């Protein structure tokens, strides 16, 4: 029986770790440090346009294999960290980006839309 780890999830000799990126990091690309099980970190290049759910494989950075020689892999799953609250400057930048991409957005919150439905 293997005790759960705070950072890594084990699957055979492979390890899984979650990586949280901002939308800007995922769109533009970046270099990040990923923790390794024995301590230390590995620098990982994130390509521009990386999508949420992308799995990046670091070969040989997992656990020693019991069935064969060598080590498993470290599988890094990318997630996007979407801001919950935006200050005025960031909101304006996101609105400009949405307009450039032709995306529909709502400047009004849920409370404002409920007021329209029920009057107030």
C-alpha positions in Angstrom: 0.0 0.0 0.0 1.4 3.4 -1.0 0.6 6.5 0.9 -0.8 9.5 -1.1 1.5 12.3 -1.8 0.6 16.0 -1.6 1.9 16.9 -5.0 2.3 13.7 -7.1 -0.2 11.0 -8.1 1.3 7.6 -8.9 0.2 5.3 -11.7 2.6 2.3 -11.9 6.1 3.8 -12.3 4.7 7.0 -13.8 4.0 10.1 -11.7 1.4 12.8 -12.4 1.6 16.4 -11.4 -0.7 19.4 -12.1 0.7 22.6 -13.5 -1.4 25.8 -13.2 -0.7 28.5 -15.8 -2.2 31.9 -16.4 -4.0 32.5 -19.7 -1.1 34.8 -20.8 1.5 32.1 -20.0 -0.4 29.5 -21.9 -1.0 31.8 -24.9 2.5 33.3 -25.1 4.6 30.4 -23.8 6.9 30.5 -20.8 9.5 28.5 -18.8 8.3 27.0 -15.5 9.9 24.9 -12.8 8.2 21.5 -12.1 8.9 19.7 -8.8 10.7 16.3 -8.9 9.9 13.6 -6.4 13.4 13.3 -4.9 13.6 17.0 -4.4 14.7 19.7 -6.8 13.0 21.0 -9.9 13.1 20.5 -13.6 12.7 23.5 -16.0 10.0 22.9 -18.5 9.4 25.0 -21.6 5.7 25.7 -22.3 5.1 26.3 -26.0 2.9 29.2 -27.1 -0.7 28.2 -27.5 -0.6 25.4 -25.0 -4.2 24.2 -24.3 -5.7 23.3 -21.0 -5.5 19.5 -20.4 -2.3 19.2 -22.4 -0.1 16.5 -20.9 3.7 17.0 -21.2 5.9 14.0 -20.6 9.3 14.2 -18.9 10.9 10.9 -19.7 12.6 9.0 -17.0 11.6 11.4 -14.2 9.1 9.0 -12.5 9.7 6.1 -10.2 12.0 3.1 -10.8 10.2 0.4 -12.7 9.6 -2.9 -10.9 9.0 -4.9 -14.1 11.9 -3.6 -16.2 15.0 -1.5 -16.0 14.8 2.3 -16.0 12.3 4.7 -14.6 8.8 5.8 -15.4 7.8 9.2 -16.6 6.6 12.4 -15.0 3.4 13.5 -16.7 2.6 17.2 -16.3 -1.0 18.2 -16.9 -1.6 21.8 -17.8 -4.5 23.7 -16.2 -5.5 27.3 -16.6 -5.7 29.6 -13.7 -8.5 32.0 -14.5 -8.7 35.2 -12.3 -11.8 35.4 -10.1 -11.6 39.1 -9.8 -10.2 41.7 -12.1 -9.1 45.2 -11.4 -10.1 47.9 -13.9 -6.9 47.7 -15.9 -7.0 43.9 -16.3 -10.7 44.0 -17.1 -10.1 46.5 -19.9 -7.3 44.4 -21.3 -9.5 41.2 -21.3 -12.4 43.1 -22.9 -10.1 44.4 -25.6 -8.8 40.9 -26.2 -12.3 39.5 -26.4 -13.3 42.2 -28.9 -10.3 41.4 -31.1 -11.2 37.7 -31.0 -14.9 38.4 -31.7 -15.9 36.7 -28.4 -19.2 37.7 -26.8 -18.8 38.7 -23.2 -21.0 40.0 -20.5 -20.1 43.2 -18.7 -22.9 42.6 -16.3 -23.0 40.0 -13.5 -25.6 37.4 -12.7 -27.3 39.7 -10.2 -27.9 42.4 -12.9 -29.4 39.8 -15.2 -31.7 38.5 -12.5 -32.9 42.0 -11.8 -33.8 42.4 -15.5 -35.9 39.2 -15.3 -37.8 40.0 -12.1 -37.6 43.8 -12.2 -36.4 45.8 -9.3 
